[in-house]
């Protein structure tokens, strides 16, 4: 059993077809391996039955908390930002609620928690379209160019030891907030392990992470971090 506490943040917006399965499998894995854990189900003002399903699950399972937003936060970036700002355990993992990741695969992270600080998974045989793959390629190229770092996947499932999360530096609301944390953690000497896990096509709902707004804001925040770090180095 893992002695460190683990928080699984499960964000969802209109994921009624998959949210129960995601919560069930996430809870099952953490209960099996962790002495202390929390599943934080985060409803981003869904308009379908997602909120009801979350509440029903929390009533019948221990260690589950539900947060309901009254107003939609604007997509993946703000949801991720909220995840890190609410991190209150030794570890945090953000579990997608659309079943492109099978929560049973969380089990593959467990043996490595004692030896590493960042566990980063990449998408094996990625099922996304060419546009999304191109965006990821560009992101990774810019990271190597600007920060001399390379990660398997910037927006896939990862465990982060929360002592490497400085909440004072979380100021943006783009998807880049997650990458910002990875860059700073690596600079602080975090021990990193990376590996690939299966990726499944989205069968329900609609993805919003690759919107033009998110791309623009992520690029803005990436350049902002680059200049902040450059100024800090003198």
N, C-alpha and C positions, 0 to 999 in steps of 0.2 A: 504493500500500500504506500501511496505517496504522502509524505508528511506535509509538504508545502500545500497551501490552499490554492485552489484554482477557480477562476471565474470565467464562465462561458457566456459571452455576450451574443445574443441571438436577435439581430435586428430584422424587422419584417415590415413590408408595406404591401398589403393585399396579396398574401401568400396562403390563402385558406386551403389550397389543395395540398400543401406540403408541410405547413408549420407544425402540425401535430406529430408527424413522423420525425421531423428534425428535433423537436423537443424530447420526444421519447428516447430516441437513440443517443442524443447528447447526454441526457440524464442517466441513462443506463450505463454508458461508458464511465462517466465520472463517478457514479456511485460504486462501481466495481473497483476503481483504482485509487480513489482519493478519500482520505479521512475527512477532509474539510473542503467543500465546494459549494458553488452557487451557480445556478443557471438564471441569467438575467434576460428575460424576454422583453424586447423593446419594440413596442408597437408605434410606428411612425404615422399615427392618425389614419389607420387603414379604414376603408369604407366598406369592406366586405365582412365576413365572419371571423377574420383573423383575431380581433380582440377577444371575442367570446371564447374561441378555442384556447387562447392563451390563459384566460382566467380559469376556465374549467380544468386545464392541466395543472395549474398552480394549486388549486383547491385539493387535488388528489395526490400531489407529490411534494415531499419535503425539499427544502433547499432551492425552491423556485420562486423567483420574484418577477412581477410584471410591472412594467412602466408604460403608461399610455400617454402619448403626446396628443395634446388637443389640436395642434396644428402641424401639418406636415412640414418637416424640417428642410426639405429641399433636395433629398437624395442621399446617395451613399456617403459623401463627404461629411455632412453634419452628423450622420448616424455614427460614423467611425470616430469622429471627434468626441461625441458624447460617451462612446465606449471607453475611451482612454481617460476622459475626465472623471468617469465614475469608477474607474479601476480601484478596487479596494482589497485585493488579495495578492498573494505572492506571484501569481501568474494570471495572465489574461489571454484568452483565445476568442476571436470573433468567428462565429459559425454562421455561414450563409444559410438562409432559410429557404432557398429555392431548389435544394437537392442536387445542385451541380457538384456538390461535395457530399459524400456519404458520411454522416457523423460517426458511423462505426469505425471509420478510419482514424478517428481521434486516438484510438487505442495504439496506433503505431507511433505516436509521439511519446507515450508514457515512459518507456524504458530510458529515454534520453533526458528527462527533466532534471535529474540530479547532476548531470555533467555539463550542461550547456545553459546559456542565458537567452538565446534566440533559436527557435526551431522553425525553419522556413520551408514550406512545401511548395513545389512547383506543379503545374498541371500536366500530367502525363497524357499524351495524345489529345491535346486540347481540342475541344469541340466548338469553340467560338468561330465566328466568321472572320474573313480576311481583314476587315477593317479593325476589329478588336486586336487581332494579332499584330497588325501594323502599329497600332497605338502602343502596345506593350514593347515591341521592338524599339520604337523611338524613345520611350521612357528609359529603357535599360541602357540605350546608347548614350543618352544625355547624362545618366548617372555616372557612367564610366568616364565620360568626358569632363564633367564638372566636379565630381567628388571622388573619382578613382575607386568606386565600389561596384560590386556586381552581386546581384541577388537572383536566385532562380526565378522568383515571381514576386512582384511588388504588391499585388492585391489578391493573394490567395490565402489559404489557411496557415496561420502561424501562431506559435506560443511565444509570448514575450514576458520575461521576468520584469515585474513592474518597478523594481528599483531602478531600472534604466529608463523609466518614463518620467520626465520632468514636466509636470503639468503647467509650469509657468511658461514653457516654450510652445504650448499648444495654442496657437492663436488663429490659424487659418481654418477654413471650413471646406477645403477641397479634399479629394481622395489622397492628395499628397501628404496629408498629416501622418498617415501610417508610415510612408517612406521616410519622412523627416525623423521619426522616432528610430527607425532602423539605422539611418546614417549616424545619428548622434550616439546610439548604443555601440555601434562598431568603433566609433572614434574613442569611446570610453573603455574599449577593450573587451566588450562582450564576447563570450564564447559562442560561436555560431555553428550550427549543423543544418545542412540543407539536403532534401531528398524529394523525390517525385511521388505523387499520389494520383490515383485515377480521377479523371474529370468526366462529368456526365453532361449531356445537353440539357438545357432548360426546356422543360415540357409544359410548364404553366407560367402564367404571369408575363410581365414585360420587364426587361433589364433597362436600367437608366444610367448606369455608371459611365458609359461612353458618350454622354451628351457633349455637345460643343461647349456648353457652360463649364462642365467638369474639366474638360481638356484645357480650356483657357485658364481656369482658376488654378489647376495643378501646375501648369507651366509658370504662372505668375509666382506661386508659392515656392516652386523649385528654384527659380532665379533669386527670389528674396532670400532663401536660405544660403544660397551660394555666396551672395554678397555679404550677408551677416557673418558667415564663417571666415570669409576673406578679410573682413575688417577686424574680426577678433584675433586673427593671426598677425595683424599689423601690416 
